Amino acid sequence: IMNILFVSSGNTGKIGVVVDLQAESIRKLGFKVDHYLINGKGLFGYLRNIYLLRSQLRSVKYDIVHAHYSFSGFLASLSMAYPLVVSFMGSDVKSGFFFRLLIRFFIFTFRWKYFIVKSQELATLIGRKGIFIIPNGVDIEKFTPMSKNECINKLNWNPDKRHLLFASNPNRPEKNFPLLLEAYRLIGNDQIELHVLDNIPP
């Protein structure tokens, strides 16, 4: 059985939803997945975890280490994790030119085995060969297509109006909810209702 270690942020005190769902889907395939949760914010907060992560890598033999987000990849590299797969989440790649240079430095210096992005846009920004474009998956046992009218009835929305859905936490700056509010204001159409999908379990 392949033994995999996921490295990701643990500042909320629990595994992130996207990372946790991905781990569960891999376990269903018969693989073993452990988690190393990073406690610390910013680059230096992450770097304080080098010794602890290195100790876990020495105590358990992992076939693959999968780091979620570039800071997790930096930490895993400096902790001598190999072979290493790094998933970029989007906001890290879009942080600016200097940050992308830092990513390229780590890819080249530490021989990252594979790296994953969610879109062609992110792959182009990184500008390296060997990038896999793998969007986050959907559990088709849980999510199935339904007719729009059926959905509107289940949600108790007004069937006579059009509906605009913001499917994220509006308090996350990178989601840019104020931009949507401004666009909604400019439309100025009371036949369109705005809904925010927040705090809803997957």
Backbone as numpy.savetxt, mean C-alpha at the origin, in Angstrom:
# Nx Ny Nz CAx CAy CAz Cx Cy Cz
7.35 -25.71 2.49 6.50 -24.51 2.49 7.38 -23.27 2.49
7.08 -22.36 1.59 7.86 -21.12 1.53 7.54 -20.25 2.74
8.57 -19.69 3.35 8.43 -18.85 4.54 8.72 -17.41 4.15
7.75 -16.53 4.35 7.83 -15.14 3.89 7.71 -14.20 5.08
8.51 -13.14 5.07 8.41 -12.10 6.10 7.93 -10.80 5.45
6.84 -10.25 5.96 6.36 -8.95 5.54 6.92 -7.89 6.49
7.50 -6.85 5.94 8.01 -5.73 6.73 7.17 -4.50 6.38
6.54 -3.91 7.40 5.67 -2.75 7.15 5.54 -1.92 8.42
4.94 -0.75 8.27 4.77 0.15 9.40 3.85 -0.45 10.45
4.20 -0.19 11.72 3.36 -0.65 12.82 3.00 0.46 13.77
3.08 1.70 13.30 2.86 2.85 14.18 1.42 2.96 14.69
0.48 2.33 14.00 -0.91 2.36 14.48 -1.16 1.27 15.51
-0.16 0.41 15.72 -0.33 -0.69 16.67 -0.90 -1.94 16.05
-1.16 -1.90 14.76 -1.70 -3.09 14.08 -1.22 -3.11 12.63
-1.41 -4.26 11.99 -1.01 -4.41 10.59 -1.97 -3.61 9.71
-1.40 -2.89 8.73 -2.24 -2.14 7.80 -3.18 -3.06 7.04
-4.35 -2.54 6.68 -5.40 -3.35 6.05 -4.91 -3.99 4.76
-4.28 -3.20 3.88 -3.83 -3.72 2.59 -2.80 -4.82 2.77
-1.84 -4.60 3.68 -0.79 -5.58 3.94 -1.38 -6.85 4.55
-2.30 -6.69 5.48 -2.91 -7.84 6.15 -3.72 -8.69 5.17
-4.48 -8.05 4.30 -5.27 -8.79 3.32 -4.37 -9.54 2.34
-3.26 -8.91 1.97 -2.33 -9.57 1.05 -1.72 -10.80 1.72
-1.37 -10.67 3.00 -0.80 -11.80 3.73 -1.79 -12.95 3.81
-3.05 -12.63 4.07 -4.07 -13.68 4.17 -4.26 -14.39 2.84
-4.22 -13.65 1.74 -4.40 -14.28 0.43 -3.23 -15.21 0.12
-2.02 -14.85 0.57 -0.85 -15.70 0.34 -0.92 -16.95 1.21
-1.40 -16.79 2.45 -1.57 -17.96 3.33 -2.55 -18.97 2.74
-3.59 -18.46 2.08 -4.58 -19.35 1.47 -3.95 -20.22 0.38
-2.83 -19.76 -0.18 -2.13 -20.53 -1.20 -1.19 -21.57 -0.59
-1.11 -21.58 0.75 -0.31 -22.59 1.43 1.05 -22.12 1.90
1.32 -20.82 1.83 2.60 -20.29 2.27 2.49 -19.77 3.70
3.64 -19.63 4.35 3.69 -19.10 5.72 4.13 -17.63 5.66
3.41 -16.77 6.35 3.73 -15.34 6.35 3.85 -14.84 7.78
5.01 -14.26 8.13 5.21 -13.57 9.40 5.23 -12.07 9.13
5.05 -11.30 10.19 5.09 -9.84 10.06 6.17 -9.26 10.98
6.90 -8.28 10.45 7.73 -7.43 11.29 7.15 -6.02 11.18
6.62 -5.50 12.30 6.01 -4.17 12.30 7.01 -3.15 12.82
7.21 -2.11 12.04 8.19 -1.07 12.35 7.55 -0.03 13.26
8.18 0.20 14.40 7.73 1.26 15.30 8.70 2.42 15.20
8.24 3.51 14.64 9.08 4.69 14.43 8.62 5.42 13.20
8.72 6.75 13.24 8.26 7.56 12.11 9.43 8.24 11.43
9.28 8.43 10.11 10.34 9.09 9.35 11.52 8.16 9.15
12.48 8.62 8.35 13.63 7.80 8.01 14.40 7.35 9.25
14.65 8.27 10.19 15.44 7.93 11.36 14.67 7.01 12.32
13.36 7.18 12.38 12.55 6.28 13.19 12.62 4.86 12.67
12.64 4.74 11.35 12.76 3.41 10.74 14.14 2.81 11.00
15.17 3.65 10.88 16.53 3.14 11.02 16.80 2.60 12.42
16.06 3.05 13.41 16.24 2.54 14.77 15.83 1.07 14.88
15.16 0.56 13.86 14.71 -0.84 13.88 15.71 -1.81 13.27
16.86 -1.32 12.81 17.81 -2.19 12.11 18.21 -3.39 12.96
18.59 -3.15 14.20 19.06 -4.25 15.05 17.97 -5.28 15.29
16.74 -4.81 15.58 15.65 -5.73 15.88 15.28 -6.57 14.67
15.20 -5.94 13.50 14.87 -6.69 12.30 15.99 -7.67 11.95
17.22 -7.23 12.09 18.36 -8.11 11.81 18.34 -9.33 12.73
17.96 -9.12 13.99 17.87 -10.24 14.93 16.80 -11.24 14.50
15.66 -10.73 14.02 14.60 -11.65 13.56 15.06 -12.42 12.32
15.77 -11.76 11.44 16.25 -12.42 10.22 17.28 -13.51 10.55
18.01 -13.31 11.64 18.99 -14.32 12.06 18.32 -15.50 12.74
17.22 -15.25 13.43 16.57 -16.31 14.21 15.65 -17.18 13.37
15.15 -16.64 12.26 14.22 -17.38 11.40 14.73 -17.33 9.97
14.71 -18.46 9.28 15.13 -18.51 7.89 13.94 -18.18 6.99
14.03 -17.05 6.30 12.96 -16.65 5.39 13.41 -16.83 3.94
12.51 -17.34 3.12 12.80 -17.51 1.70 12.70 -16.19 0.95
11.79 -15.32 1.40 11.59 -14.00 0.79 11.25 -13.01 1.89
11.80 -11.81 1.78 11.38 -10.69 2.62 10.68 -9.69 1.71
9.45 -9.35 2.06 8.65 -8.42 1.25 8.41 -7.15 2.06
9.03 -6.07 1.64 8.90 -4.78 2.33 7.83 -3.93 1.64
6.93 -3.41 2.44 5.84 -2.59 1.90 6.14 -1.12 2.18
6.36 -0.35 1.12 6.70 1.07 1.17 8.23 1.20 1.15
8.69 2.27 0.55 10.13 2.43 0.32 10.94 2.49 1.62
10.44 3.19 2.67 11.19 3.24 3.93 11.38 1.84 4.49
10.37 0.98 4.35 10.50 -0.40 4.81 11.57 -1.12 4.00
11.65 -0.80 2.70 12.69 -1.39 1.85 14.08 -0.94 2.27
14.20 0.35 2.60 15.50 0.87 3.07 15.93 0.13 4.33
14.98 0.00 5.28 15.28 -0.69 6.54 15.67 -2.14 6.28
14.91 -2.84 5.46 15.21 -4.24 5.18 16.58 -4.39 4.53
16.92 -3.47 3.63 18.24 -3.52 2.98 19.36 -3.37 4.00
19.23 -2.37 4.86 20.27 -2.11 5.85 20.32 -3.20 6.92
19.25 -3.99 7.01 19.22 -5.13 7.94 19.69 -6.41 7.26
20.17 -6.27 6.02 20.73 -7.39 5.25 19.69 -8.44 4.88
18.47 -8.00 4.60 17.41 -8.92 4.16 17.63 -9.27 2.69
17.60 -10.57 2.39 17.79 -11.02 1.01 17.27 -12.44 0.87
16.57 -12.75 -0.22 16.16 -11.88 -1.33 15.03 -10.95 -0.90
15.05 -9.75 -1.44 14.14 -8.70 -1.00 13.23 -8.26 -2.15
11.94 -8.23 -1.85 10.93 -7.67 -2.75 10.39 -6.41 -2.09
10.29 -5.33 -2.85 9.80 -4.07 -2.29 8.58 -3.60 -3.08
7.50 -3.30 -2.36 6.30 -2.73 -2.97 6.24 -1.24 -2.68
6.13 -0.45 -3.74 5.96 1.00 -3.59 4.47 1.30 -3.59
4.05 2.18 -2.69 2.62 2.44 -2.51 2.10 3.66 -3.28
3.01 4.45 -3.85 2.56 5.59 -4.66 3.05 6.91 -4.14
2.66 7.25 -2.90 3.05 8.55 -2.34 4.56 8.65 -2.16
5.22 7.51 -1.90 6.67 7.55 -1.72 7.37 7.86 -3.04
6.92 7.25 -4.12 7.53 7.49 -5.43 7.27 8.91 -5.90
6.12 9.46 -5.53 5.74 10.81 -5.97 6.26 11.91 -5.04
7.09 11.54 -4.06 7.55 12.52 -3.07 8.50 13.56 -3.66
9.14 13.25 -4.78 10.05 14.22 -5.38 11.25 13.54 -6.01
12.00 14.33 -6.78 13.12 13.79 -7.54 14.21 13.22 -6.63
14.54 13.92 -5.53 15.58 13.44 -4.63 15.21 12.09 -4.04
13.95 11.94 -3.65 13.52 10.68 -3.05 13.60 9.55 -4.07
13.27 9.84 -5.34 13.38 8.81 -6.37 14.84 8.42 -6.60
15.75 9.40 -6.48 17.18 9.08 -6.57 17.60 8.14 -5.45
17.08 8.38 -4.25 17.38 7.52 -3.11 16.87 6.10 -3.35
15.68 5.99 -3.91 15.13 4.67 -4.24 16.03 3.96 -5.24
16.45 4.67 -6.29 17.32 4.06 -7.31 18.65 3.63 -6.70
19.16 4.43 -5.77 20.42 4.09 -5.10 20.29 2.76 -4.36
19.20 2.61 -3.61 19.00 1.37 -2.86 18.78 0.18 -3.79
18.02 0.39 -4.87 17.79 -0.70 -5.82 19.11 -1.22 -6.36
20.00 -0.29 -6.74 21.27 -0.67 -7.35 22.26 -1.20 -6.31
22.40 -0.51 -5.20 23.41 -0.86 -4.20 23.11 -2.17 -3.48
21.84 -2.38 -3.14 21.49 -3.55 -2.34 20.86 -4.67 -3.17
20.89 -4.52 -4.47 20.44 -5.57 -5.39 19.04 -6.07 -5.04
18.10 -5.12 -4.96 16.73 -5.53 -4.70 16.31 -6.54 -5.76
15.78 -7.66 -5.34 15.47 -8.75 -6.26 14.35 -8.34 -7.21
13.25 -7.90 -6.65 12.11 -7.46 -7.45 11.47 -6.26 -6.77
10.79 -5.43 -7.54 10.03 -4.35 -6.94 8.72 -4.20 -7.68
7.70 -3.82 -6.91 6.33 -3.80 -7.40 5.77 -2.39 -7.27
5.06 -1.96 -8.31 4.32 -0.70 -8.26 2.87 -0.99 -8.64
2.01 0.01 -8.43 0.59 -0.19 -8.67 0.14 0.28 -10.05
0.98 1.03 -10.76 0.55 1.58 -12.04 1.75 1.84 -12.95
1.47 2.02 -14.24 2.51 2.34 -15.20 3.13 3.70 -14.90
2.33 4.63 -14.39 2.84 5.96 -14.03 3.97 5.84 -13.01
3.79 5.01 -11.98 4.82 4.85 -10.95 6.05 4.16 -11.53
5.84 3.19 -12.41 6.97 2.50 -13.03 7.81 3.48 -13.84
7.15 4.39 -14.55 7.86 5.39 -15.36 8.65 6.34 -14.47
8.07 6.74 -13.34 8.76 7.66 -12.43 10.03 7.04 -11.86
9.99 5.75 -11.54 11.18 5.10 -11.01 12.22 4.92 -12.10
11.77 4.56 -13.29 12.67 4.50 -14.44 13.71 3.40 -14.37
13.33 2.23 -13.86 14.26 1.10 -13.81 13.63 -0.12 -14.46
14.46 -0.99 -14.99 13.96 -2.24 -15.54 13.65 -3.21 -14.40
12.81 -4.20 -14.70 12.51 -5.23 -13.72 11.39 -4.87 -12.77
10.63 -3.83 -13.09 9.51 -3.45 -12.23 8.26 -4.24 -12.63
7.58 -4.79 -11.65 6.32 -5.49 -11.88 5.17 -4.55 -11.53
4.23 -4.41 -12.44 3.04 -3.59 -12.19 1.92 -4.52 -11.72
1.64 -4.48 -10.42 0.63 -5.37 -9.84 -0.29 -4.53 -8.95
-1.45 -4.12 -9.45 -2.39 -3.37 -8.60 -2.86 -4.24 -7.44
-3.30 -3.59 -6.37 -3.86 -4.34 -5.25 -5.06 -5.15 -5.73
-5.12 -6.40 -5.30 -6.17 -7.30 -5.78 -7.50 -7.10 -5.10
-8.50 -7.77 -5.63 -9.86 -7.74 -5.09 -10.26 -9.17 -4.78
-10.79 -9.41 -3.59 -11.26 -10.73 -3.20 -12.63 -10.96 -3.85
-12.64 -11.74 -4.94 -13.89 -11.92 -5.69 -14.87 -12.84 -4.97
-14.44 -13.46 -3.86 -15.39 -14.20 -3.04 -16.18 -13.26 -2.14
-15.63 -12.09 -1.89 -16.29 -11.10 -1.04 -16.96 -10.00 -1.86
-16.32 -9.60 -2.94 -16.83 -8.51 -3.78 -17.29 -9.06 -5.12
-18.56 -8.88 -5.43 -19.11 -9.35 -6.69 -19.89 -8.22 -7.36
-19.92 -8.20 -8.69 -20.65 -7.13 -9.40 -22.14 -7.18 -9.08
-22.73 -5.99 -8.94 -24.17 -5.86 -8.72 -24.67 -4.72 -9.60
-25.95 -4.71 -9.87 -26.51 -3.63 -10.68 -26.49 -2.33 -9.88
-26.40 -1.23 -10.60 -26.36 0.07 -9.92 -27.63 0.31 -9.10
-28.79 -0.05 -9.65 -30.04 0.18 -8.93 -30.09 -0.64 -7.64
-29.61 -1.88 -7.71 -29.59 -2.72 -6.51 -28.69 -2.11 -5.44
-27.53 -1.59 -5.86 -26.61 -0.96 -4.91 -27.23 0.28 -4.27
-27.86 1.10 -5.09 -28.48 2.33 -4.58 -29.56 2.00 -3.55
-30.33 0.94 -3.82 -31.37 0.54 -2.87 -30.76 0.03 -1.56
-29.71 -0.78 -1.66 -29.07 -1.30 -0.45 -28.48 -0.18 0.40
-27.93 0.84 -0.25 -27.31 1.95 0.45 -28.31 3.01 0.90
-29.55 2.85 0.45 -30.61 3.81 0.78 -30.29 5.21 0.25
-29.70 5.25 -0.93 -29.43 6.52 -1.59 -30.63 6.92 -2.46
-30.70 8.17 -2.76 -31.80 8.70 -3.59 -31.65 8.20 -5.02
-32.60 7.40 -5.52 -32.46 6.84 -6.87 -32.63 7.88 -7.98
-33.13 9.06 -7.63 -33.38 10.08 -8.64 -32.17 11.01 -8.83
-31.11 10.77 -8.08 -29.92 11.62 -8.18 -28.72 10.82 -8.66
-27.70 11.55 -9.11 -26.43 10.92 -9.45 -25.53 10.98 -8.22
-24.60 10.03 -8.12 -23.85 9.88 -6.88 -22.35 9.88 -7.15
-21.65 10.65 -6.34 -20.20 10.77 -6.43 -19.60 10.21 -5.14
-18.71 9.20 -5.28 -18.17 8.51 -4.10 -16.68 8.80 -3.95
-16.29 9.27 -2.76 -14.89 9.44 -2.40 -14.51 8.25 -1.52
-13.76 7.30 -2.08 -13.54 6.01 -1.41 -12.24 6.01 -0.62
-12.12 6.92 0.34 -10.92 6.97 1.16 -11.17 7.84 2.38
-10.16 7.89 3.25 -10.23 8.74 4.43 -9.96 10.19 4.01
-10.91 11.09 4.18 -10.72 12.48 3.74 -9.64 13.23 4.51
-9.21 12.68 5.65 -8.18 13.34 6.45 -6.76 12.99 6.02
-6.62 12.10 5.04 -5.28 11.76 4.54 -4.89 12.77 3.48
-3.86 13.59 3.73 -3.50 14.67 2.80 -3.22 14.20 1.39
-2.59 13.00 1.24 -2.23 12.54 -0.09 -3.44 12.18 -0.94
-4.62 12.04 -0.31 -5.84 11.73 -1.08 -6.49 13.00 -1.64
-6.08 14.15 -1.12 -6.51 15.46 -1.64 -8.03 15.62 -1.70
-8.68 15.38 -0.57 -10.12 15.58 -0.48 -10.53 17.03 -0.75
-9.75 18.05 -0.32 -10.14 19.43 -0.63 -10.27 19.70 -2.14
-9.47 19.01 -2.95 -9.59 19.18 -4.40 -10.95 18.71 -4.88
-11.41 17.57 -4.36 -12.72 17.06 -4.73 -13.83 18.02 -4.28
-13.71 18.55 -3.06 -14.72 19.48 -2.57 -14.82 20.71 -3.45
-13.65 21.21 -3.89 -13.65 22.39 -4.76 -14.30 22.06 -6.11
-13.97 20.89 -6.66 -14.58 20.48 -7.93 -16.09 20.31 -7.78
-16.50 19.72 -6.66 -17.93 19.53 -6.39 -18.65 20.87 -6.28
-18.00 21.83 -5.64 -18.58 23.17 -5.51 -18.72 23.83 -6.87
-17.70 23.67 -7.72 -17.74 24.28 -9.05 -18.83 23.67 -9.93
-19.10 22.38 -9.75 -20.18 21.74 -10.51 -21.51 22.40 -10.16
-21.72 22.63 -8.87 -22.91 23.36 -8.43 -24.22 22.72 -8.86
-24.29 21.40 -8.82 -25.49 20.70 -9.27 -26.09 19.94 -8.08
-27.28 20.37 -7.63 -27.88 19.73 -6.47 -28.48 18.36 -6.79
-28.37 17.95 -8.06 -28.81 16.61 -8.44 -27.68 15.58 -8.30
-26.53 16.04 -7.83 -25.40 15.15 -7.58 -25.10 15.14 -6.09
-25.08 13.96 -5.49 -24.80 13.84 -4.07 -23.39 13.27 -3.87
-22.67 13.87 -2.92 -21.31 13.43 -2.59 -21.35 12.52 -1.36
-20.70 11.35 -1.47 -20.62 10.39 -0.37 -19.15 10.11 -0.06
-18.84 9.94 1.22 -17.47 9.64 1.64 -17.45 8.25 2.25
-16.58 7.39 1.72 -16.44 6.03 2.22 -15.27 6.01 3.20
-15.57 6.07 4.48 -14.50 6.12 5.50 -14.92 5.25 6.69
-13.91 4.61 7.30 -14.17 3.77 8.46 -15.09 2.60 8.16
-15.00 2.07 6.96 -15.79 0.91 6.56 -14.86 -0.29 6.46
-15.10 -1.37 7.22 -14.22 -2.55 7.13 -14.20 -3.11 5.71
-13.07 -3.65 5.28 -12.98 -4.19 3.91 -14.00 -5.27 3.62
